[in-house]
Amino acid sequence: MAGRSNVISFRGKPASRTLRRPRILMQAAQAGQQGWRRTRDLRRLLRCEALPTPERALAALREQEARMNGSRLSDGADYDVRRHVMLAIAILAETRLLGARDLPDGPIARAAATPARP
């Protein structure tokens, strides 16, 4: 019995794929899903003429959201809570559009499970 260990090891979740944000931010993003219109809002948010594919949009949105979250965490003067909420709304919507495939369990993945209007 001396050779047996009573420790069970589990593989951790990849940190780069999960988003940990304040609950109030995610609640606001979920509430904003009703008013989201991809053709109108995504162009304005990404500042582009043509709509990108959902994969490209999601990559750009996550990059912008990561910068916005960094500004929030550092109490940056350039932090815009309204834009941060809009980015979170867009990430949820684009994730939902992609079918929420291969997402780890986290606030974005759980919120993406709720259907939204197109």
Jmol script that loads the backbone (N, CA, C; Angstrom):
load data "model"
ATOM      1  N   MET A   1       0.799  -1.190   0.000  1.00  0.00           N
ATOM      2  CA  MET A   1       0.000   0.000   0.000  1.00  0.00           C
ATOM      3  C   MET A   1       0.847   1.262   0.000  1.00  0.00           C
ATOM      4  N   ALA A   2       2.100   1.128   0.340  1.00  0.00           N
ATOM      5  CA  ALA A   2       2.949   2.298   0.428  1.00  0.00           C
ATOM      6  C   ALA A   2       3.192   2.941  -0.930  1.00  0.00           C
ATOM      7  N   GLY A   3       3.049   2.180  -2.026  1.00  0.00           N
ATOM      8  CA  GLY A   3       3.316   2.708  -3.354  1.00  0.00           C
ATOM      9  C   GLY A   3       2.148   3.465  -3.964  1.00  0.00           C
ATOM     10  N   ARG A   4       0.988   3.387  -3.363  1.00  0.00           N
ATOM     11  CA  ARG A   4      -0.187   4.060  -3.917  1.00  0.00           C
ATOM     12  C   ARG A   4      -0.310   5.484  -3.395  1.00  0.00           C
ATOM     13  N   SER A   5      -0.735   6.343  -4.267  1.00  0.00           N
ATOM     14  CA  SER A   5      -0.941   7.731  -3.888  1.00  0.00           C
ATOM     15  C   SER A   5      -2.438   8.011  -3.807  1.00  0.00           C
ATOM     16  N   ASN A   6      -2.823   8.831  -2.884  1.00  0.00           N
ATOM     17  CA  ASN A   6      -4.232   9.188  -2.785  1.00  0.00           C
ATOM     18  C   ASN A   6      -4.516  10.540  -3.439  1.00  0.00           C
ATOM     19  N   VAL A   7      -3.618  10.994  -4.284  1.00  0.00           N
ATOM     20  CA  VAL A   7      -3.767  12.273  -4.976  1.00  0.00           C
ATOM     21  C   VAL A   7      -4.265  12.011  -6.392  1.00  0.00           C
ATOM     22  N   ILE A   8      -5.299  12.711  -6.776  1.00  0.00           N
ATOM     23  CA  ILE A   8      -5.840  12.611  -8.125  1.00  0.00           C
ATOM     24  C   ILE A   8      -5.467  13.889  -8.855  1.00  0.00           C
ATOM     25  N   SER A   9      -4.892  13.755 -10.030  1.00  0.00           N
ATOM     26  CA  SER A   9      -4.515  14.950 -10.786  1.00  0.00           C
ATOM     27  C   SER A   9      -5.508  15.157 -11.927  1.00  0.00           C
ATOM     28  N   PHE A  10      -5.835  16.400 -12.143  1.00  0.00           N
ATOM     29  CA  PHE A  10      -6.744  16.791 -13.208  1.00  0.00           C
ATOM     30  C   PHE A  10      -6.029  17.773 -14.103  1.00  0.00           C
ATOM     31  N   ARG A  11      -6.339  17.677 -15.383  1.00  0.00           N
ATOM     32  CA  ARG A  11      -5.789  18.666 -16.300  1.00  0.00           C
ATOM     33  C   ARG A  11      -6.520  19.985 -16.102  1.00  0.00           C
ATOM     34  N   GLY A  12      -5.777  21.077 -16.083  1.00  0.00           N
ATOM     35  CA  GLY A  12      -6.388  22.398 -15.924  1.00  0.00           C
ATOM     36  C   GLY A  12      -6.938  22.914 -17.234  1.00  0.00           C
ATOM     37  N   LYS A  13      -7.786  23.902 -17.123  1.00  0.00           N
ATOM     38  CA  LYS A  13      -8.326  24.551 -18.311  1.00  0.00           C
ATOM     39  C   LYS A  13      -7.279  25.497 -18.880  1.00  0.00           C
ATOM     40  N   PRO A  14      -7.211  25.627 -20.196  1.00  0.00           N
ATOM     41  CA  PRO A  14      -6.268  26.582 -20.773  1.00  0.00           C
ATOM     42  C   PRO A  14      -6.668  28.007 -20.408  1.00  0.00           C
ATOM     43  N   ALA A  15      -5.777  28.719 -19.774  1.00  0.00           N
ATOM     44  CA  ALA A  15      -6.084  30.067 -19.271  1.00  0.00           C
ATOM     45  C   ALA A  15      -6.359  31.057 -20.390  1.00  0.00           C
ATOM     46  N   SER A  16      -5.758  30.866 -21.552  1.00  0.00           N
ATOM     47  CA  SER A  16      -5.905  31.842 -22.622  1.00  0.00           C
ATOM     48  C   SER A  16      -7.287  31.815 -23.274  1.00  0.00           C
ATOM     49  N   ARG A  17      -8.084  30.749 -23.047  1.00  0.00           N
ATOM     50  CA  ARG A  17      -9.371  30.655 -23.708  1.00  0.00           C
ATOM     51  C   ARG A  17     -10.539  31.042 -22.820  1.00  0.00           C
ATOM     52  N   THR A  18     -10.295  31.280 -21.546  1.00  0.00           N
ATOM     53  CA  THR A  18     -11.390  31.645 -20.655  1.00  0.00           C
ATOM     54  C   THR A  18     -11.359  33.139 -20.378  1.00  0.00           C
ATOM     55  N   LEU A  19     -12.521  33.680 -20.177  1.00  0.00           N
ATOM     56  CA  LEU A  19     -12.627  35.086 -19.811  1.00  0.00           C
ATOM     57  C   LEU A  19     -13.208  35.165 -18.413  1.00  0.00           C
ATOM     58  N   ARG A  20     -12.489  35.796 -17.528  1.00  0.00           N
ATOM     59  CA  ARG A  20     -13.004  36.010 -16.168  1.00  0.00           C
ATOM     60  C   ARG A  20     -13.218  37.504 -16.016  1.00  0.00           C
ATOM     61  N   ARG A  21     -14.472  37.893 -15.987  1.00  0.00           N
ATOM     62  CA  ARG A  21     -14.838  39.297 -15.899  1.00  0.00           C
ATOM     63  C   ARG A  21     -15.827  39.486 -14.756  1.00  0.00           C
ATOM     64  N   PRO A  22     -15.996  40.724 -14.312  1.00  0.00           N
ATOM     65  CA  PRO A  22     -16.968  40.988 -13.235  1.00  0.00           C
ATOM     66  C   PRO A  22     -18.369  40.531 -13.643  1.00  0.00           C
ATOM     67  N   ARG A  23     -19.079  40.005 -12.678  1.00  0.00           N
ATOM     68  CA  ARG A  23     -20.427  39.495 -12.920  1.00  0.00           C
ATOM     69  C   ARG A  23     -21.330  40.575 -13.505  1.00  0.00           C
ATOM     70  N   ILE A  24     -21.221  41.785 -13.013  1.00  0.00           N
ATOM     71  CA  ILE A  24     -22.092  42.869 -13.486  1.00  0.00           C
ATOM     72  C   ILE A  24     -21.855  43.155 -14.975  1.00  0.00           C
ATOM     73  N   LEU A  25     -20.609  43.025 -15.431  1.00  0.00           N
ATOM     74  CA  LEU A  25     -20.292  43.226 -16.847  1.00  0.00           C
ATOM     75  C   LEU A  25     -20.975  42.144 -17.688  1.00  0.00           C
ATOM     76  N   MET A  26     -20.893  40.900 -17.231  1.00  0.00           N
ATOM     77  CA  MET A  26     -21.490  39.809 -17.988  1.00  0.00           C
ATOM     78  C   MET A  26     -23.026  39.870 -17.939  1.00  0.00           C
ATOM     79  N   GLN A  27     -23.571  40.304 -16.829  1.00  0.00           N
ATOM     80  CA  GLN A  27     -25.029  40.458 -16.748  1.00  0.00           C
ATOM     81  C   GLN A  27     -25.503  41.543 -17.706  1.00  0.00           C
ATOM     82  N   ALA A  28     -24.760  42.624 -17.777  1.00  0.00           N
ATOM     83  CA  ALA A  28     -25.108  43.699 -18.717  1.00  0.00           C
ATOM     84  C   ALA A  28     -25.007  43.209 -20.153  1.00  0.00           C
ATOM     85  N   ALA A  29     -23.985  42.409 -20.447  1.00  0.00           N
ATOM     86  CA  ALA A  29     -23.815  41.873 -21.797  1.00  0.00           C
ATOM     87  C   ALA A  29     -24.957  40.921 -22.154  1.00  0.00           C
ATOM     88  N   GLN A  30     -25.365  40.108 -21.211  1.00  0.00           N
ATOM     89  CA  GLN A  30     -26.485  39.206 -21.464  1.00  0.00           C
ATOM     90  C   GLN A  30     -27.774  39.987 -21.688  1.00  0.00           C
ATOM     91  N   ALA A  31     -27.988  41.006 -20.898  1.00  0.00           N
ATOM     92  CA  ALA A  31     -29.190  41.826 -21.045  1.00  0.00           C
ATOM     93  C   ALA A  31     -29.186  42.567 -22.382  1.00  0.00           C
ATOM     94  N   GLY A  32     -28.017  42.918 -22.874  1.00  0.00           N
ATOM     95  CA  GLY A  32     -27.901  43.653 -24.129  1.00  0.00           C
ATOM     96  C   GLY A  32     -28.082  42.807 -25.367  1.00  0.00           C
ATOM     97  N   GLN A  33     -28.171  41.497 -25.218  1.00  0.00           N
ATOM     98  CA  GLN A  33     -28.327  40.613 -26.371  1.00  0.00           C
ATOM     99  C   GLN A  33     -29.614  40.896 -27.144  1.00  0.00           C
ATOM    100  N   GLN A  34     -30.655  41.294 -26.447  1.00  0.00           N
ATOM    101  CA  GLN A  34     -31.938  41.552 -27.113  1.00  0.00           C
ATOM    102  C   GLN A  34     -31.840  42.654 -28.152  1.00  0.00           C
ATOM    103  N   GLY A  35     -31.070  43.669 -27.877  1.00  0.00           N
ATOM    104  CA  GLY A  35     -30.982  44.796 -28.788  1.00  0.00           C
ATOM    105  C   GLY A  35     -29.858  44.699 -29.810  1.00  0.00           C
ATOM    106  N   TRP A  36     -29.068  43.619 -29.781  1.00  0.00           N
ATOM    107  CA  TRP A  36     -27.916  43.474 -30.677  1.00  0.00           C
ATOM    108  C   TRP A  36     -28.376  43.217 -32.108  1.00  0.00           C
ATOM    109  N   ARG A  37     -27.851  43.995 -33.029  1.00  0.00           N
ATOM    110  CA  ARG A  37     -28.079  43.811 -34.463  1.00  0.00           C
ATOM    111  C   ARG A  37     -26.703  43.765 -35.117  1.00  0.00           C
ATOM    112  N   ARG A  38     -26.335  42.595 -35.612  1.00  0.00           N
ATOM    113  CA  ARG A  38     -24.982  42.372 -36.117  1.00  0.00           C
ATOM    114  C   ARG A  38     -24.608  43.361 -37.218  1.00  0.00           C
ATOM    115  N   THR A  39     -25.481  43.538 -38.205  1.00  0.00           N
ATOM    116  CA  THR A  39     -25.132  44.410 -39.333  1.00  0.00           C
ATOM    117  C   THR A  39     -24.938  45.856 -38.901  1.00  0.00           C
ATOM    118  N   ARG A  40     -25.693  46.292 -37.953  1.00  0.00           N
ATOM    119  CA  ARG A  40     -25.580  47.679 -37.486  1.00  0.00           C
ATOM    120  C   ARG A  40     -24.452  47.838 -36.467  1.00  0.00           C
ATOM    121  N   ASP A  41     -24.461  47.007 -35.454  1.00  0.00           N
ATOM    122  CA  ASP A  41     -23.581  47.211 -34.304  1.00  0.00           C
ATOM    123  C   ASP A  41     -22.150  46.749 -34.511  1.00  0.00           C
ATOM    124  N   LEU A  42     -21.966  45.656 -35.252  1.00  0.00           N
ATOM    125  CA  LEU A  42     -20.607  45.135 -35.427  1.00  0.00           C
ATOM    126  C   LEU A  42     -19.754  46.084 -36.265  1.00  0.00           C
ATOM    127  N   ARG A  43     -20.341  46.654 -37.305  1.00  0.00           N
ATOM    128  CA  ARG A  43     -19.594  47.630 -38.124  1.00  0.00           C
ATOM    129  C   ARG A  43     -19.135  48.818 -37.282  1.00  0.00           C
ATOM    130  N   ARG A  44     -20.028  49.313 -36.465  1.00  0.00           N
ATOM    131  CA  ARG A  44     -19.693  50.466 -35.626  1.00  0.00           C
ATOM    132  C   ARG A  44     -18.626  50.101 -34.594  1.00  0.00           C
ATOM    133  N   LEU A  45     -18.766  48.935 -33.993  1.00  0.00           N
ATOM    134  CA  LEU A  45     -17.850  48.516 -32.946  1.00  0.00           C
ATOM    135  C   LEU A  45     -16.444  48.236 -33.483  1.00  0.00           C
ATOM    136  N   LEU A  46     -16.377  47.566 -34.648  1.00  0.00           N
ATOM    137  CA  LEU A  46     -15.070  47.246 -35.239  1.00  0.00           C
ATOM    138  C   LEU A  46     -14.560  48.341 -36.165  1.00  0.00           C
ATOM    139  N   ARG A  47     -15.403  49.339 -36.400  1.00  0.00           N
ATOM    140  CA  ARG A  47     -15.040  50.460 -37.275  1.00  0.00           C
ATOM    141  C   ARG A  47     -14.602  49.956 -38.658  1.00  0.00           C
ATOM    142  N   CYS A  48     -15.507  49.174 -39.294  1.00  0.00           N
ATOM    143  CA  CYS A  48     -15.207  48.612 -40.606  1.00  0.00           C
ATOM    144  C   CYS A  48     -16.410  48.804 -41.532  1.00  0.00           C
ATOM    145  N   GLU A  49     -16.164  48.748 -42.831  1.00  0.00           N
ATOM    146  CA  GLU A  49     -17.226  48.916 -43.827  1.00  0.00           C
ATOM    147  C   GLU A  49     -17.961  47.600 -44.064  1.00  0.00           C
ATOM    148  N   ALA A  50     -17.198  46.543 -44.325  1.00  0.00           N
ATOM    149  CA  ALA A  50     -17.791  45.235 -44.612  1.00  0.00           C
ATOM    150  C   ALA A  50     -17.765  44.364 -43.364  1.00  0.00           C
ATOM    151  N   LEU A  51     -18.785  43.562 -43.198  1.00  0.00           N
ATOM    152  CA  LEU A  51     -18.848  42.669 -42.049  1.00  0.00           C
ATOM    153  C   LEU A  51     -17.845  41.531 -42.212  1.00  0.00           C
ATOM    154  N   PRO A  52     -17.018  41.302 -41.199  1.00  0.00           N
ATOM    155  CA  PRO A  52     -16.086  40.173 -41.268  1.00  0.00           C
ATOM    156  C   PRO A  52     -16.816  38.862 -40.966  1.00  0.00           C
ATOM    157  N   THR A  53     -16.136  37.747 -41.234  1.00  0.00           N
ATOM    158  CA  THR A  53     -16.699  36.452 -40.861  1.00  0.00           C
ATOM    159  C   THR A  53     -16.786  36.395 -39.342  1.00  0.00           C
ATOM    160  N   PRO A  54     -17.634  35.554 -38.806  1.00  0.00           N
ATOM    161  CA  PRO A  54     -17.731  35.460 -37.344  1.00  0.00           C
ATOM    162  C   PRO A  54     -16.385  35.119 -36.680  1.00  0.00           C
ATOM    163  N   GLU A  55     -15.588  34.257 -37.310  1.00  0.00           N
ATOM    164  CA  GLU A  55     -14.281  33.906 -36.744  1.00  0.00           C
ATOM    165  C   GLU A  55     -13.358  35.121 -36.651  1.00  0.00           C
ATOM    166  N   ARG A  56     -13.295  35.889 -37.713  1.00  0.00           N
ATOM    167  CA  ARG A  56     -12.441  37.091 -37.715  1.00  0.00           C
ATOM    168  C   ARG A  56     -12.982  38.159 -36.776  1.00  0.00           C
ATOM    169  N   ALA A  57     -14.291  38.299 -36.765  1.00  0.00           N
ATOM    170  CA  ALA A  57     -14.899  39.283 -35.869  1.00  0.00           C
ATOM    171  C   ALA A  57     -14.605  38.926 -34.421  1.00  0.00           C
ATOM    172  N   LEU A  58     -14.750  37.658 -34.089  1.00  0.00           N
ATOM    173  CA  LEU A  58     -14.520  37.220 -32.721  1.00  0.00           C
ATOM    174  C   LEU A  58     -13.065  37.452 -32.300  1.00  0.00           C
ATOM    175  N   ALA A  59     -12.139  37.184 -33.205  1.00  0.00           N
ATOM    176  CA  ALA A  59     -10.720  37.416 -32.899  1.00  0.00           C
ATOM    177  C   ALA A  59     -10.461  38.905 -32.637  1.00  0.00           C
ATOM    178  N   ALA A  60     -11.006  39.761 -33.490  1.00  0.00           N
ATOM    179  CA  ALA A  60     -10.813  41.205 -33.322  1.00  0.00           C
ATOM    180  C   ALA A  60     -11.494  41.699 -32.042  1.00  0.00           C
ATOM    181  N   LEU A  61     -12.684  41.194 -31.777  1.00  0.00           N
ATOM    182  CA  LEU A  61     -13.414  41.604 -30.571  1.00  0.00           C
ATOM    183  C   LEU A  61     -12.673  41.182 -29.306  1.00  0.00           C
ATOM    184  N   ARG A  62     -12.162  39.963 -29.296  1.00  0.00           N
ATOM    185  CA  ARG A  62     -11.426  39.492 -28.113  1.00  0.00           C
ATOM    186  C   ARG A  62     -10.157  40.302 -27.884  1.00  0.00           C
ATOM    187  N   GLU A  63      -9.505  40.676 -28.962  1.00  0.00           N
ATOM    188  CA  GLU A  63      -8.296  41.499 -28.835  1.00  0.00           C
ATOM    189  C   GLU A  63      -8.638  42.871 -28.240  1.00  0.00           C
ATOM    190  N   GLN A  64      -9.691  43.491 -28.759  1.00  0.00           N
ATOM    191  CA  GLN A  64     -10.098  44.797 -28.242  1.00  0.00           C
ATOM    192  C   GLN A  64     -10.581  44.702 -26.800  1.00  0.00           C
ATOM    193  N   GLU A  65     -11.308  43.623 -26.493  1.00  0.00           N
ATOM    194  CA  GLU A  65     -11.821  43.450 -25.138  1.00  0.00           C
ATOM    195  C   GLU A  65     -10.675  43.225 -24.154  1.00  0.00           C
ATOM    196  N   ALA A  66      -9.654  42.496 -24.567  1.00  0.00           N
ATOM    197  CA  ALA A  66      -8.500  42.265 -23.691  1.00  0.00           C
ATOM    198  C   ALA A  66      -7.797  43.590 -23.372  1.00  0.00           C
ATOM    199  N   ARG A  67      -7.672  44.446 -24.381  1.00  0.00           N
ATOM    200  CA  ARG A  67      -7.073  45.767 -24.137  1.00  0.00           C
ATOM    201  C   ARG A  67      -7.951  46.611 -23.217  1.00  0.00           C
ATOM    202  N   MET A  68      -9.257  46.547 -23.438  1.00  0.00           N
ATOM    203  CA  MET A  68     -10.187  47.310 -22.610  1.00  0.00           C
ATOM    204  C   MET A  68     -10.150  46.797 -21.167  1.00  0.00           C
ATOM    205  N   ASN A  69     -10.065  45.492 -21.006  1.00  0.00           N
ATOM    206  CA  ASN A  69     -10.002  44.929 -19.658  1.00  0.00           C
ATOM    207  C   ASN A  69      -8.697  45.316 -18.970  1.00  0.00           C
ATOM    208  N   GLY A  70      -7.616  45.356 -19.719  1.00  0.00           N
ATOM    209  CA  GLY A  70      -6.344  45.811 -19.155  1.00  0.00           C
ATOM    210  C   GLY A  70      -6.441  47.244 -18.659  1.00  0.00           C
ATOM    211  N   SER A  71      -7.114  48.069 -19.434  1.00  0.00           N
ATOM    212  CA  SER A  71      -7.325  49.460 -19.031  1.00  0.00           C
ATOM    213  C   SER A  71      -8.194  49.531 -17.773  1.00  0.00           C
ATOM    214  N   ARG A  72      -9.202  48.672 -17.702  1.00  0.00           N
ATOM    215  CA  ARG A  72     -10.057  48.627 -16.512  1.00  0.00           C
ATOM    216  C   ARG A  72      -9.253  48.234 -15.278  1.00  0.00           C
ATOM    217  N   LEU A  73      -8.432  47.211 -15.419  1.00  0.00           N
ATOM    218  CA  LEU A  73      -7.660  46.714 -14.281  1.00  0.00           C
ATOM    219  C   LEU A  73      -6.607  47.711 -13.799  1.00  0.00           C
ATOM    220  N   SER A  74      -6.094  48.515 -14.725  1.00  0.00           N
ATOM    221  CA  SER A  74      -5.073  49.490 -14.351  1.00  0.00           C
ATOM    222  C   SER A  74      -5.656  50.865 -14.052  1.00  0.00           C
ATOM    223  N   ASP A  75      -6.989  50.949 -13.992  1.00  0.00           N
ATOM    224  CA  ASP A  75      -7.669  52.226 -13.760  1.00  0.00           C
ATOM    225  C   ASP A  75      -7.244  53.285 -14.768  1.00  0.00           C
ATOM    226  N   GLY A  76      -7.119  52.859 -16.021  1.00  0.00           N
ATOM    227  CA  GLY A  76      -6.696  53.767 -17.081  1.00  0.00           C
ATOM    228  C   GLY A  76      -7.724  54.837 -17.374  1.00  0.00           C
ATOM    229  N   ALA A  77      -7.235  56.008 -17.730  1.00  0.00           N
ATOM    230  CA  ALA A  77      -8.129  57.128 -18.044  1.00  0.00           C
ATOM    231  C   ALA A  77      -8.909  56.868 -19.325  1.00  0.00           C
ATOM    232  N   ASP A  78      -8.422  55.954 -20.173  1.00  0.00           N
ATOM    233  CA  ASP A  78      -9.084  55.670 -21.436  1.00  0.00           C
ATOM    234  C   ASP A  78     -10.137  54.567 -21.322  1.00  0.00           C
ATOM    235  N   TYR A  79     -10.406  54.080 -20.111  1.00  0.00           N
ATOM    236  CA  TYR A  79     -11.392  53.011 -19.940  1.00  0.00           C
ATOM    237  C   TYR A  79     -12.790  53.557 -20.190  1.00  0.00           C
ATOM    238  N   ASP A  80     -13.533  52.853 -21.038  1.00  0.00           N
ATOM    239  CA  ASP A  80     -14.898  53.242 -21.396  1.00  0.00           C
ATOM    240  C   ASP A  80     -15.818  52.062 -21.076  1.00  0.00           C
ATOM    241  N   VAL A  81     -16.569  52.158 -19.996  1.00  0.00           N
ATOM    242  CA  VAL A  81     -17.413  51.049 -19.557  1.00  0.00           C
ATOM    243  C   VAL A  81     -18.477  50.720 -20.597  1.00  0.00           C
ATOM    244  N   ARG A  82     -19.002  51.725 -21.266  1.00  0.00           N
ATOM    245  CA  ARG A  82     -20.020  51.484 -22.291  1.00  0.00           C
ATOM    246  C   ARG A  82     -19.444  50.647 -23.428  1.00  0.00           C
ATOM    247  N   ARG A  83     -18.261  50.996 -23.884  1.00  0.00           N
ATOM    248  CA  ARG A  83     -17.610  50.226 -24.957  1.00  0.00           C
ATOM    249  C   ARG A  83     -17.277  48.811 -24.486  1.00  0.00           C
ATOM    250  N   HIS A  84     -16.857  48.674 -23.233  1.00  0.00           N
ATOM    251  CA  HIS A  84     -16.525  47.357 -22.706  1.00  0.00           C
ATOM    252  C   HIS A  84     -17.768  46.465 -22.711  1.00  0.00           C
ATOM    253  N   VAL A  85     -18.896  47.010 -22.308  1.00  0.00           N
ATOM    254  CA  VAL A  85     -20.142  46.243 -22.334  1.00  0.00           C
ATOM    255  C   VAL A  85     -20.504  45.885 -23.774  1.00  0.00           C
ATOM    256  N   MET A  86     -20.368  46.822 -24.693  1.00  0.00           N
ATOM    257  CA  MET A  86     -20.668  46.547 -26.098  1.00  0.00           C
ATOM    258  C   MET A  86     -19.765  45.451 -26.661  1.00  0.00           C
ATOM    259  N   LEU A  87     -18.490  45.466 -26.285  1.00  0.00           N
ATOM    260  CA  LEU A  87     -17.579  44.412 -26.724  1.00  0.00           C
ATOM    261  C   LEU A  87     -18.001  43.056 -26.172  1.00  0.00           C
ATOM    262  N   ALA A  88     -18.414  43.025 -24.921  1.00  0.00           N
ATOM    263  CA  ALA A  88     -18.876  41.770 -24.315  1.00  0.00           C
ATOM    264  C   ALA A  88     -20.158  41.281 -24.998  1.00  0.00           C
ATOM    265  N   ILE A  89     -21.059  42.198 -25.311  1.00  0.00           N
ATOM    266  CA  ILE A  89     -22.285  41.831 -26.036  1.00  0.00           C
ATOM    267  C   ILE A  89     -21.918  41.215 -27.379  1.00  0.00           C
ATOM    268  N   ALA A  90     -21.011  41.846 -28.088  1.00  0.00           N
ATOM    269  CA  ALA A  90     -20.601  41.362 -29.406  1.00  0.00           C
ATOM    270  C   ALA A  90     -19.922  40.001 -29.314  1.00  0.00           C
ATOM    271  N   ILE A  91     -19.088  39.804 -28.302  1.00  0.00           N
ATOM    272  CA  ILE A  91     -18.422  38.507 -28.133  1.00  0.00           C
ATOM    273  C   ILE A  91     -19.459  37.412 -27.890  1.00  0.00           C
ATOM    274  N   LEU A  92     -20.438  37.686 -27.054  1.00  0.00           N
ATOM    275  CA  LEU A  92     -21.497  36.703 -26.814  1.00  0.00           C
ATOM    276  C   LEU A  92     -22.259  36.402 -28.105  1.00  0.00           C
ATOM    277  N   ALA A  93     -22.590  37.433 -28.845  1.00  0.00           N
ATOM    278  CA  ALA A  93     -23.365  37.254 -30.074  1.00  0.00           C
ATOM    279  C   ALA A  93     -22.571  36.482 -31.125  1.00  0.00           C
ATOM    280  N   GLU A  94     -21.319  36.814 -31.315  1.00  0.00           N
ATOM    281  CA  GLU A  94     -20.497  36.115 -32.308  1.00  0.00           C
ATOM    282  C   GLU A  94     -20.228  34.680 -31.884  1.00  0.00           C
ATOM    283  N   THR A  95     -20.046  34.466 -30.599  1.00  0.00           N
ATOM    284  CA  THR A  95     -19.857  33.111 -30.089  1.00  0.00           C
ATOM    285  C   THR A  95     -21.104  32.284 -30.351  1.00  0.00           C
ATOM    286  N   ARG A  96     -22.247  32.873 -30.112  1.00  0.00           N
ATOM    287  CA  ARG A  96     -23.515  32.194 -30.359  1.00  0.00           C
ATOM    288  C   ARG A  96     -23.663  31.889 -31.842  1.00  0.00           C
ATOM    289  N   LEU A  97     -23.256  32.817 -32.679  1.00  0.00           N
ATOM    290  CA  LEU A  97     -23.341  32.632 -34.128  1.00  0.00           C
ATOM    291  C   LEU A  97     -22.481  31.456 -34.580  1.00  0.00           C
ATOM    292  N   LEU A  98     -21.362  31.281 -33.953  1.00  0.00           N
ATOM    293  CA  LEU A  98     -20.478  30.163 -34.281  1.00  0.00           C
ATOM    294  C   LEU A  98     -20.959  28.844 -33.670  1.00  0.00           C
ATOM    295  N   GLY A  99     -21.991  28.883 -32.889  1.00  0.00           N
ATOM    296  CA  GLY A  99     -22.514  27.673 -32.299  1.00  0.00           C
ATOM    297  C   GLY A  99     -21.847  27.299 -30.993  1.00  0.00           C
ATOM    298  N   ALA A 100     -21.089  28.215 -30.418  1.00  0.00           N
ATOM    299  CA  ALA A 100     -20.437  28.002 -29.128  1.00  0.00           C
ATOM    300  C   ALA A 100     -19.621  26.712 -29.103  1.00  0.00           C
ATOM    301  N   ARG A 101     -18.978  26.392 -30.196  1.00  0.00           N
ATOM    302  CA  ARG A 101     -18.203  25.156 -30.247  1.00  0.00           C
ATOM    303  C   ARG A 101     -16.841  25.337 -29.584  1.00  0.00           C
ATOM    304  N   ASP A 102     -16.377  24.306 -28.946  1.00  0.00           N
ATOM    305  CA  ASP A 102     -15.048  24.238 -28.330  1.00  0.00           C
ATOM    306  C   ASP A 102     -14.778  25.319 -27.297  1.00  0.00           C
ATOM    307  N   LEU A 103     -15.809  25.792 -26.617  1.00  0.00           N
ATOM    308  CA  LEU A 103     -15.579  26.798 -25.586  1.00  0.00           C
ATOM    309  C   LEU A 103     -15.493  26.141 -24.222  1.00  0.00           C
ATOM    310  N   PRO A 104     -14.529  26.532 -23.406  1.00  0.00           N
ATOM    311  CA  PRO A 104     -14.477  26.012 -22.042  1.00  0.00           C
ATOM    312  C   PRO A 104     -15.629  26.597 -21.230  1.00  0.00           C
ATOM    313  N   ASP A 105     -15.922  25.975 -20.128  1.00  0.00           N
ATOM    314  CA  ASP A 105     -16.985  26.471 -19.262  1.00  0.00           C
ATOM    315  C   ASP A 105     -16.505  27.731 -18.564  1.00  0.00           C
ATOM    316  N   GLY A 106     -17.191  28.787 -18.742  1.00  0.00           N
ATOM    317  CA  GLY A 106     -16.846  30.063 -18.132  1.00  0.00           C
ATOM    318  C   GLY A 106     -17.991  31.019 -18.361  1.00  0.00           C
ATOM    319  N   PRO A 107     -17.872  32.280 -17.942  1.00  0.00           N
ATOM    320  CA  PRO A 107     -18.993  33.210 -18.075  1.00  0.00           C
ATOM    321  C   PRO A 107     -19.409  33.444 -19.517  1.00  0.00           C
ATOM    322  N   ILE A 108     -18.466  33.498 -20.436  1.00  0.00           N
ATOM    323  CA  ILE A 108     -18.803  33.719 -21.840  1.00  0.00           C
ATOM    324  C   ILE A 108     -19.496  32.481 -22.401  1.00  0.00           C
ATOM    325  N   ALA A 109     -18.970  31.293 -22.093  1.00  0.00           N
ATOM    326  CA  ALA A 109     -19.553  30.063 -22.609  1.00  0.00           C
ATOM    327  C   ALA A 109     -20.960  29.852 -22.060  1.00  0.00           C
ATOM    328  N   ARG A 110     -21.159  30.087 -20.776  1.00  0.00           N
ATOM    329  CA  ARG A 110     -22.483  29.909 -20.189  1.00  0.00           C
ATOM    330  C   ARG A 110     -23.470  30.899 -20.788  1.00  0.00           C
ATOM    331  N   ALA A 111     -23.042  32.116 -20.969  1.00  0.00           N
ATOM    332  CA  ALA A 111     -23.931  33.138 -21.530  1.00  0.00           C
ATOM    333  C   ALA A 111     -24.232  32.844 -22.990  1.00  0.00           C
ATOM    334  N   ALA A 112     -23.289  32.239 -23.693  1.00  0.00           N
ATOM    335  CA  ALA A 112     -23.486  31.936 -25.094  1.00  0.00           C
ATOM    336  C   ALA A 112     -24.524  30.843 -25.303  1.00  0.00           C
ATOM    337  N   ALA A 113     -24.828  30.103 -24.289  1.00  0.00           N
ATOM    338  CA  ALA A 113     -25.813  29.026 -24.396  1.00  0.00           C
ATOM    339  C   ALA A 113     -27.247  29.557 -24.495  1.00  0.00           C
ATOM    340  N   THR A 114     -27.447  30.829 -24.178  1.00  0.00           N
ATOM    341  CA  THR A 114     -28.767  31.441 -24.215  1.00  0.00           C
ATOM    342  C   THR A 114     -29.007  32.006 -25.616  1.00  0.00           C
ATOM    343  N   PRO A 115     -30.110  31.639 -26.288  1.00  0.00           N
ATOM    344  CA  PRO A 115     -30.335  32.131 -27.648  1.00  0.00           C
ATOM    345  C   PRO A 115     -30.602  33.632 -27.682  1.00  0.00           C
ATOM    346  N   ALA A 116     -30.220  34.248 -28.790  1.00  0.00           N
ATOM    347  CA  ALA A 116     -30.469  35.681 -29.004  1.00  0.00           C
ATOM    348  C   ALA A 116     -31.132  35.866 -30.358  1.00  0.00           C
ATOM    349  N   ARG A 117     -31.710  37.019 -30.560  1.00  0.00           N
ATOM    350  CA  ARG A 117     -32.302  37.314 -31.865  1.00  0.00           C
ATOM    351  C   ARG A 117     -31.192  37.664 -32.844  1.00  0.00           C
ATOM    352  N   PRO A 118     -31.347  37.321 -34.132  1.00  0.00           N
ATOM    353  CA  PRO A 118     -30.304  37.623 -35.148  1.00  0.00           C
ATOM    354  C   PRO A 118     -30.149  39.088 -35.417  1.00  0.00           C
TER     355      PRO A 118
END
end "model"
wireframe off; spacefill off
backbone 0.3
color backbone group
